Amino acid sequence: MATNLKDKEAYQRLNFLYQAAHCVLSQTPENVELARFYCFTQKTIAKRLVLRQDPSVKRTLCKKCCSLLVPGVTATARQRRIKYRNRMTVLQCLSCGQSKRFLNNPKHRLWVDQSEAQLENQSQPEQGHSTKELQKEKADGPVSQKSSTGPSSTRHQVSPSKP
């Protein structure tokens, strides 16, 4: 439980830094350096503590200069048509020129948003068995045990004994 509390505090700090960068840029767009400092601090904290950030947060940060990508303020947003009628949104950072491309597909769902990605929906293996034993059990039926009476160990099925 202590690690969850520590991670919760770290995520709250990352959230605060992200919101502070947005607030600084919305009030005075000239404070790009301060917003970049907040985003750089957020990125280093997440890297140091090995925390995963939400994809929506990562999309709004420039990988090269760590500035917050706000269309019209620190980035330009363009719609491009790529091969086979695919449309892409291209965000280009005004500070360093780095660009990010995002596919405009309404049917596309991120892994994070899918039901298989949620921990509550994933089936947990039983704690008494290892994953190899579970795979063997699925293939062979019940788990077999080894007999260690002689030099050559053979396998036999353990039948339930009745008193």
KARAMO-V112030 format. One record per helix or strand of 3 or more residues. SS is the DSSP state (alpha for helix, beta for strand). FROM is the first residue (numbers start at 1). TO is the last residue. Records with the same first field share a line. If there is no record, write none. Layout:
# KARAMO-V112030
SS = FROM-TO / FROM-TO
This chain:
# KARAMO-V112030
alpha = 2-27 / 32-48 / 55-59 / 83-85 / 115-117 / 131-140
beta = 75-82 / 86-93 / 99-103
